[in-house]
Every structure is written in C-alpha cells, then in structure tokens.
Amino acid sequence: MNVSICFESSKPCLFDQIIFNNTKLTKKPCKWQTGFKNSNFSLSSWKSSVGIEPSQSLTVVEIRKLEEILGIAPFLLDSPCQRYSWPYVPPTNGWRSDCPQEMRNLPSLLSNMNCYIDQSCTAVQCCMDVNELGKSLEIGIKIDPCDFRLTVRIEKLSFDVTLYDYVWGKSD
C-alpha cells in the first residue's frame, strides 16, 4: 500500500511513501476515482499568478485560498493530527503499534510521517507533515473482516467498500 500526495495530475507527487509491502495483517460503495477538482492545476503556476516566488512559503491566508481552490477545505479535520502525541508516540522507524501480534516487514517511514496500528491489527492511521500546506494530514485504512468492509480515509473524506462482491486483482 502506497500513500501519495499530489497537487497536480500531470506532475510528480510531492509525497510518495510505501506504508505496507509484504506485510500480513491479522483478520479481525463509493466512487474511488474522484480525480482532481481542476485537473490542469499547477502549484507553481498558481503561485506565480498570485505573485508568490516558487520557493517561498505560503502565508496562512494563502494556504486557505489554496485549500479552497483545490476543493479540499471541507474535508480537512478541524484539529490536525499531531505526530508527536498519542497515538503516534513513541515510534520505532515512524511506527507505533498496539497490535498484540508481532508486525514484520514494516518499512521505515519518511521523517515527516508517523503511523499507528491499533489493537485490532486491522486498522492503520498515519499523520504526515505537509510543508506546502503548513499542517499535518491524517490518513487511515481499516479492514473489517466481520462485515467484509474496507474503509480508506483521508482526513474527513472516507471511502467505504464492501468486500463481499469485490473483484480482486482489478484496479478501481
């Protein structure tokens, strides 16, 4: 499982991190391809159009404008996650786990990200600092083996997929 943060559909993502690779999790309908609000959006072009140098950090007001332009403002959590507080600390290679079973093959995370595996061993949430937005964003994934359901969350935006009739090996 990879996590990527992309502001532009035609340029490389700002952030791309492998969360799970060959990791086994213990067992315990939305439109996935929402796309971009503006598929032609360019962060560098937008900065230029509002008189911001490419390497210049955004002010709070500029960040709010950017969130509105990108259409992400309604989906952001009211209180951003905090990588240096519960449930993310203390981390080992960026990870903290309450899973009673040993978790093997967890990759070392980038220095701007911490992840937490809950006691069910089927839910993971991650908090990552996004310098361009001057805040941290939280993502999560939960597998519910009893109801055969997969939930993927980015801040407040949540995708819920039933696994009863899911076609495995097909990209959504």
SERO-4910 file (N, C-alpha, C, O; in steps of 0.05 Angstrom, whole numbers):
BEGIN
 pado doro    nc1    nc2    nc3   cac1   cac2   cac3    cc1    cc2    cc3    oc1    oc2    oc3
  Met    A     17    -23      0      0      0      0     18     25      0     37     27     16
  Asn    A     13     43    -18     27     68    -20      9     91    -13    -15     90    -17
  Val    A     20    113     -3      6    137      2     20    159    -14     45    162    -12
  Ser    A      5    174    -30     16    196    -46      0    221    -42    -24    220    -39
  Ile    A     14    244    -41      1    270    -41      9    284    -66     32    289    -71
  Cys    A    -12    290    -83     -7    303   -109    -24    328   -111    -49    326   -107
  Phe    A    -13    350   -119    -28    374   -124    -35    377   -154    -53    391   -161
  Glu    A    -19    364   -170    -22    366   -199    -23    339   -211     -7    321   -205
  Ser    A    -42    335   -230    -45    309   -242    -23    303   -263    -18    279   -269
  Ser    A    -10    323   -273      9    319   -295     38    321   -285     57    319   -301
  Lys    A     43    324   -259     70    327   -248     74    306   -226     55    294   -216
  Pro    A     99    301   -219    104    281   -198     91    290   -172     88    314   -166
  Cys    A     84    271   -156     72    276   -130     93    288   -111    117    283   -114
  Leu    A     83    305    -92    101    317    -72    110    297    -52    132    299    -40
  Phe    A     94    276    -48     99    257    -27     90    230    -36     68    227    -47
  Asp    A    107    210    -33    100    182    -41    114    164    -21    139    164    -20
  Gln    A     99    149     -6    111    132     15     98    104     15     73    102     13
  Ile    A    114     84     16    104     57     19     97     53     48    113     58     66
  Ile    A     72     45     53     62     41     80     65     11     87     76      4    108
  Phe    A     55     -6     70     58    -35     73     70    -47     48     62    -40     26
  Asn    A     88    -66     52     99    -81     30    105   -109     40    122   -113     57
  Asn    A     90   -129     31     93   -156     40     88   -159     70    100   -175     84
  Thr    A     69   -143     80     61   -143    108     34   -157    111     15   -150     97
  Lys    A     33   -177    129      7   -190    133     -7   -178    157      5   -173    178
  Leu    A    -33   -172    153    -50   -162    174    -68   -184    184    -79   -199    167
  Thr    A    -72   -186    209    -90   -206    220   -119   -199    213   -126   -176    211
  Lys    A   -135   -220    209   -163   -215    202   -178   -203    226   -163   -212    243
  Lys    A   -187   -196    233   -208   -187    252   -228   -169    233   -248   -158    243
  Pro    A   -405     30    -22   -395     36    -49   -395     65    -58   -414     80    -63
  Cys    A   -367     71    -58   -363     98    -67   -348     99    -93   -337     78   -102
  Lys    A   -347    121   -105   -331    125   -130   -302    131   -121   -297    152   -109
  Trp    A   -284    112   -126   -257    115   -117   -242    136   -134   -225    150   -123
  Gln    A   -247    138   -159   -233    155   -177   -246    183   -178   -259    190   -198
  Thr    A   -243    198   -156   -256    224   -155   -241    244   -172   -252    265   -180
  Gly    A   -215    239   -178   -200    257   -195   -193    283   -181   -196    285   -156
  Phe    A   -185    302   -196   -178    328   -186   -201    348   -192   -214    346   -213
  Lys    A   -205    367   -174   -225    388   -180   -218    403   -205   -235    408   -222
  Asn    A   -192    409   -208   -182    422   -232   -158    406   -241   -136    409   -230
  Ser    A   -162    389   -261   -140    371   -270   -117    386   -282    -95    374   -285
  Asn    A   -120    411   -289    -99    427   -301    -84    444   -280    -67    461   -288
  Phe    A    -91    441   -255    -79    458   -234    -49    453   -232    -40    431   -234
  Ser    A    -35    475   -229     -6    474   -225      1    492   -201     -5    516   -202
  Leu    A     13    480   -181     20    496   -157     39    518   -164     36    541   -155
  Ser    A     59    513   -181     78    534   -189     65    556   -205     71    579   -201
  Ser    A     47    548   -223     32    569   -238     14    585   -220     12    610   -224
  Trp    A      1    572   -201    -17    587   -183      0    606   -166     -8    629   -163
  Lys    A     23    597   -156     40    615   -140     48    639   -157     47    662   -148
  Ser    A     56    634   -182     64    656   -199     41    675   -204     45    699   -204
  Ser    A     17    665   -209     -6    682   -215    -14    700   -192    -26    721   -196
  Val    A     -7    692   -167    -14    708   -144     11    723   -133     10    734   -111
  Gly    A     33    722   -148     57    737   -140     73    725   -118     86    739   -103
  Ile    A     73    698   -117     90    684    -96    113    671   -111    109    657   -131
  Glu    A    137    675   -101    160    662   -112    158    631   -108    146    622    -88
  Pro    A    168    616   -127    165    586   -126    175    574   -100    163    555    -90
  Ser    A    197    584    -89    209    572    -65    198    585    -39    204    576    -17
  Gln    A    181    605    -42    170    620    -19    149    604     -5    132    592    -19
  Ser    A    149    604     21    128    591     37    102    607     35    103    631     32
  Leu    A     80    593     38     54    607     37     46    617     64     52    605     85
  Thr    A     32    640     65     21    651     89     -4    635     96    -14    619     80
  Val    A    -15    639    120    -39    626    128    -62    632    109    -77    615    101
  Val    A    -64    657    101    -86    666     83    -82    652     56   -102    643     44
  Glu    A    -58    651     46    -53    638     20    -59    609     21    -69    597      2
  Ile    A    -52    596     44    -58    567     47    -89    563     46    -98    544     33
  Arg    A   -104    580     59   -133    578     59   -144    581     31   -162    566     23
  Lys    A   -133    600     16   -141    604    -12   -135    579    -28   -152    570    -44
  Leu    A   -112    568    -25   -103    544    -39   -122    520    -32   -130    506    -50
  Glu    A   -129    517     -7   -147    496      1   -174    498    -12   -186    479    -21
  Glu    A   -184    523    -15   -209    528    -28   -208    522    -58   -225    510    -70
  Ile    A   -186    531    -71   -183    527    -99   -181    497   -106   -192    488   -125
  Leu    A   -167    482    -88   -164    453    -93   -189    438    -84   -192    414    -91
  Gly    A   -207    451    -70   -231    438    -61   -227    419    -38   -243    401    -34
  Ile    A   -206    423    -22   -201    404      0   -209    415     27   -210    400     46
  Ala    A   -216    441     28   -222    453     54   -244    439     69   -241    435     94
  Pro    A   -267    430     57   -288    417     72   -280    390     83   -293    379    101
  Phe    A   -258    378     72   -250    351     80   -228    351    101   -221    330    111
  Leu    A   -218    374    108   -196    375    128   -208    373    156   -229    384    162
  Leu    A   -194    358    174   -202    355    201   -201    382    215   -184    399    209
  Asp    A   -219    387    234   -220    412    249   -194    415    266   -184    437    268
  Ser    A   -185    393    277   -160    394    292   -140    375    278   -144    351    278
  Pro    A   -118    387    267    -99    370    253    -86    349    271    -84    354    295
  Cys    A    -78    327    260    -64    306    275    -38    317    285    -27    336    273
  Gln    A    -27    306    306     -2    314    317     17    290    318     12    271    333
  Arg    A     38    290    302     56    267    300     71    262    326     80    240    331
  Tyr    A     73    282    343     89    279    367     72    276    392     80    282    414
  Ser    A     47    266    388     30    260    411     15    234    405     18    222    384
  Trp    A     -1    225    425    -16    200    422    -33    201    398    -45    222    393
  Pro    A    -37    180    382    -27    153    386     -1    147    372      7    123    371
  Tyr    A     13    167    362     37    162    345     63    160    360     83    153    348
  Val    A     63    164    386     89    163    401     87    142    423     65    137    434
  Pro    A    109    129    430    136    133    417    138    115    392    130     92    393
  Pro    A    149    125    371    151    109    346    178     94    344    198    102    357
  Thr    A    177     73    329    202     59    321    202     59    290    184     47    278
  Asn    A    221     72    279    222     76    249    197     89    239    189     84    216
  Gly    A    184    106    255    160    120    247    134    106    255    113    117    253
  Trp    A    136     81    265    113     65    272    108     63    302    127     62    317
  Arg    A     83     61    310     75     54    337     52     34    334     34     38    318
  Ser    A     53     12    349     33     -8    346     22    -17    373     37    -21    393
  Asp    A     -4    -20    375    -17    -33    398    -26    -61    391    -40    -74    407
  Cys    A    -19    -70    367    -26    -97    358    -11   -117    376     13   -115    379
  Pro    A    -26   -136    388    -12   -155    406      6   -175    391     22   -189    403
  Gln    A      3   -177    364     19   -195    349     43   -179    337     41   -155    331
  Glu    A     65   -193    333     88   -180    322     83   -173    293     73   -189    277
  Met    A     89   -148    286     86   -138    258    113   -139    245    132   -125    254
  Arg    A    115   -154    224    141   -157    210    140   -142    184    119   -135    173
  Asn    A    164   -135    174    167   -122    148    155    -94    146    148    -85    124
  Leu    A    153    -80    168    143    -53    167    166    -35    157    188    -36    169
  Pro    A    162    -20    136    184     -4    125    189     20    143    171     30    157
  Ser    A    213     30    142    219     55    156    205     77    141    206     79    117
  Leu    A    192     95    156    177    116    144    194    141    141    215    144    154
  Leu    A    185    159    123    199    184    119    198    200    145    181    195    162
  Ser    A    216    219    148    219    234    173    195    252    178    192    262    200
  Asn    A    177    257    158    154    274    162    129    259    167    107    269    164
  Met    A    131    233    174    107    216    177    110    196    200    131    184    204
  Asn    A     88    192    214     86    172    235     60    157    231     40    168    222
  Cys    A     60    130    236     36    114    233     31     98    258     50     92    274
  Tyr    A      6     91    262     -3     76    286    -21     52    277    -39     56    261
  Ile    A    -15     29    287    -31      5    283    -46      0    309    -34     -3    330
  Asp    A    -73     -2    307    -89     -5    331    -89    -34    341    -78    -51    329
  Gln    A   -102    -38    364   -102    -64    377   -116    -86    361   -112   -110    367
  Ser    A   -133    -79    342   -146    -99    326   -127   -110    305   -132   -131    293
  Cys    A   -106    -96    300    -85   -103    279    -96   -100    251    -82   -108    232
  Thr    A   -120    -89    248   -132    -86    221   -137    -57    214   -150    -51    193
  Ala    A   -127    -39    230   -131    -11    225   -104      4    228    -90      0    248
  Val    A    -99     21    209    -74     37    209    -82     66    204    -98     72    186
  Gln    A    -71     84    219    -74    112    213    -46    125    213    -29    118    229
  Cys    A    -43    144    196    -17    158    193    -21    188    193    -41    198    184
  Cys    A     -2    201    205     -1    230    206     24    240    192     46    231    198
  Met    A     21    258    172     44    267    158     44    297    156     23    310    151
  Asp    A     67    309    160     71    338    157     72    344    127     88    332    112
  Val    A     56    363    118     56    372     90     65    401     91     49    419     96
  Asn    A     91    406     85    102    433     87     87    453     70     83    476     78
  Glu    A     79    445     46     66    463     27     40    474     39     32    496     32
  Leu    A     27    458     56      2    468     69      6    478     97    -12    488    110
  Gly    A     31    475    107     37    485    134     21    470    156     15    482    176
  Lys    A     14    445    151     -1    429    170      4    400    166     17    392    147
  Ser    A     -7    384    184     -6    355    182    -33    345    172    -54    355    179
  Leu    A    -31    323    157    -55    310    147    -56    281    157    -35    269    160
  Glu    A    -80    271    162    -83    244    172    -97    227    151   -117    234    139
  Ile    A    -86    203    148    -98    183    130   -102    157    146    -88    153    166
  Gly    A   -120    141    137   -124    116    151   -136     94    133   -149    100    113
  Ile    A   -132     70    141   -145     47    128   -153     27    149   -139     22    169
  Lys    A   -177     16    145   -187     -4    164   -200    -27    149   -216    -23    130
  Ile    A   -193    -51    156   -205    -74    145   -223    -87    166   -214    -93    188
  Asp    A   -248    -90    160   -268   -102    179   -274   -130    168   -290   -133    150
  Pro    A   -261   -150    180   -264   -177    169   -292   -189    176   -301   -207    163
  Cys    A   -305   -178    196   -331   -189    203   -353   -180    184   -370   -195    176
  Asp    A   -351   -154    175   -371   -144    156   -360   -143    128   -373   -132    110
  Phe    A   -336   -154    123   -323   -154     97   -323   -126     85   -334   -122     63
  Arg    A   -311   -107     99   -312    -79     91   -284    -67     93   -269    -73    112
  Leu    A   -277    -51     74   -252    -36     74   -259     -6     74   -275      3     58
  Thr    A   -247      8     93   -251     37     95   -224     51     92   -205     44    106
  Val    A   -223     70     74   -199     86     69   -207    115     75   -227    124     65
  Arg    A   -191    128     90   -197    156     98   -174    174     94   -151    167    100
  Ile    A   -180    198     83   -161    220     82   -174    243     96   -193    255     85
  Glu    A   -164    249    120   -177    270    136   -206    262    140   -212    241    151
  Lys    A   -226    279    132   -254    273    135   -266    257    111   -288    246    113
  Leu    A   -251    257     89   -261    243     65   -257    213     69   -234    204     74
  Ser    A   -279    198     67   -277    169     72   -290    154     49   -311    161     39
  Phe    A   -276    132     41   -286    114     21   -292     87     35   -274     77     49
  Asp    A   -315     76     31   -323     51     44   -330     31     22   -347     37      5
  Val    A   -316      9     22   -320    -11      1   -327    -38     14   -314    -48     32
  Thr    A   -349    -50      4   -356    -76     13   -338    -96     -2   -333    -93    -26
  Leu    A   -329   -116     12   -311   -136      0   -326   -162     -8   -314   -180    -18
  Tyr    A   -352   -162     -3   -368   -186    -10   -367   -192    -39   -362   -215    -48
  Asp    A   -371   -171    -55   -372   -175    -84   -348   -161    -99   -350   -156   -123
  Tyr    A   -328   -155    -84   -304   -141    -95   -290   -160   -114   -286   -184   -108
  Val    A   -282   -150   -137   -267   -166   -157   -237   -162   -151   -226   -140   -157
  Trp    A   -224   -182   -140   -196   -180   -133   -178   -179   -157   -183   -193   -177
  Gly    A   -157   -163   -156   -138   -161   -178   -146   -140   -199   -131   -135   -218
  Lys    A   -169   -127   -195   -178   -106   -213   -173    -79   -200   -177    -75   -176
  Ser    A   -163    -60   -216   -158    -33   -205   -183    -16   -205   -199    -16   -224
  Asp    A   -188     -2   -183   -211     16   -181   -202     44   -183   -218     63   -181
***
